[in-house]
Amino acid sequence: MAQKSKILIIGGSGSTGKYIVEESEKAGHPTFALVRENTALILKILHIGDIYHHESLVKAIKQVDVVICALGSPEQIADQVKIVAAIKEAGNIKRFFPSEFGVNVDRAKAVDPVEHHLRVKASIQRSIEAEGVPYTYLGQVEIIGDGNTKVIFSKEEDIATYTIKAVDDPRTLNRVLHIRPPANILSFNEIVSLWEKKIGKTLEKTYLLEDQLLKKIQG
Ligand SMILES: NC(=O)c1ccc[n+]([C@@H]2O[C@H](COP(=O)([O-])OP(=O)(O)OC[C@H]3O[C@@H](n4cnc5c(N)ncnc54)[C@H](OP(=O)(O)O)[C@@H]3O)[C@@H](O)[C@H]2O)c1
């Protein structure tokens, strides 16, 4: 059987990253996590490091084959350029998964501050491509149409499963991998009516109008 890739997860203590760490270990990949000094994470192999400490980052990257990033804040998402630079310097990485786990940023449109976040993610993709770093972009959710908008729902555990499955799959190299379980493509109205069926009651509904929603997002 082919050797399983060694995986470094940056942001492995985060709400998405912790599932990816778990799934990677479960799938038998030698699993490493880069964590900051004061962050506790129960894991066999830890690298103490920070994306803002170039040397610790390069050292951790040199010991693995694949880097998966699950950083969360907009600043850190933008600062993934530092990871790209460290991957270039290390020169050994066969696949990089930047922190995506959302919509396909090249096709999606949103309102600020979400739109800004999407553009930052897109600019990271462009620098990965410009530097010739092999990648997979993992897209989770896609919104189709308006009115009874359909959304693709998935759990963090599913995202982690597909991320780790993609690591050694040549079909996902330099591609966007979409997670679209057909049974999970539902509008909110459909979700509510499923819930009503399950509990045998009709729920009283309140609706959030578009301008109210936009205000909430801005806030
Ligand atoms: N589509 C969706 O529905 C959806 C939902 C959620 C998330 N996402 C996406 O998933 C990705 C991850 O988001 P998240 O909410 O899971 O993130 P999160 O919980 O905020 O986790 C961030 C991780 O980054 C680590 N970190 C922060 N600063 C660091 C530094 N300087 N050096 C090294 N590590 C550092 C944190 O470690 P500490 O423990 O030390 O702080 C933590 O492990 C994002 O791209 C987000 O947009 C998508």
The ligand as a Gaussian input file, in Angstrom:
#p B3LYP/6-31G(d) Opt

LIG

0 1
 N      -18.543000      27.708000       5.460000
 C      -18.764000      27.682000       6.740000
 O      -19.886000      27.513000       7.184000
 C      -17.593000      27.875000       7.694000
 C      -17.825000      27.830000       9.059000
 C      -16.741000      28.015000       9.922000
 C      -15.467000      28.231000       9.389000
 N      -15.270000      28.260000       8.046000
 C      -13.920000      28.492000       7.485000
 O      -13.031000      27.551000       8.102000
 C      -11.756000      28.158000       8.301000
 C      -11.353000      28.023000       9.776000
 O      -12.204000      28.808000      10.610000
 P      -12.495000      28.459000      12.163000
 O      -13.674000      29.255000      12.571000
 O      -12.492000      26.964000      12.329000
 O      -11.171000      29.052000      12.853000
 P      -10.887000      29.259000      14.427000
 O      -11.793000      28.400000      15.265000
 O      -10.856000      30.742000      14.700000
 O       -9.417000      28.676000      14.596000
 C       -8.263000      29.410000      14.266000
 C       -7.032000      28.577000      14.547000
 O       -5.865000      29.315000      14.137000
 C       -4.914000      29.276000      15.185000
 N       -4.053000      30.465000      15.125000
 C       -4.436000      31.747000      15.336000
 N       -3.364000      32.571000      15.186000
 C       -2.310000      31.792000      14.866000
 C       -0.943000      32.059000      14.607000
 N       -0.455000      33.311000      14.637000
 N       -0.119000      31.022000      14.306000
 C       -0.609000      29.736000      14.286000
 N       -1.905000      29.434000      14.532000
 C       -2.735000      30.440000      14.831000
 C       -5.755000      29.242000      16.443000
 O       -4.967000      28.787000      17.490000
 P       -5.180000      29.258000      19.035000
 O       -5.964000      28.125000      19.638000
 O       -3.779000      29.400000      19.532000
 O       -5.911000      30.577000      19.011000
 C       -6.837000      28.240000      16.026000
 O       -6.351000      26.920000      16.115000
 C      -11.868000      29.606000       7.802000
 O      -11.392000      29.671000       6.475000
 C      -13.358000      29.876000       7.848000
 O      -13.753000      30.873000       6.919000
 C      -16.312000      28.064000       7.176000

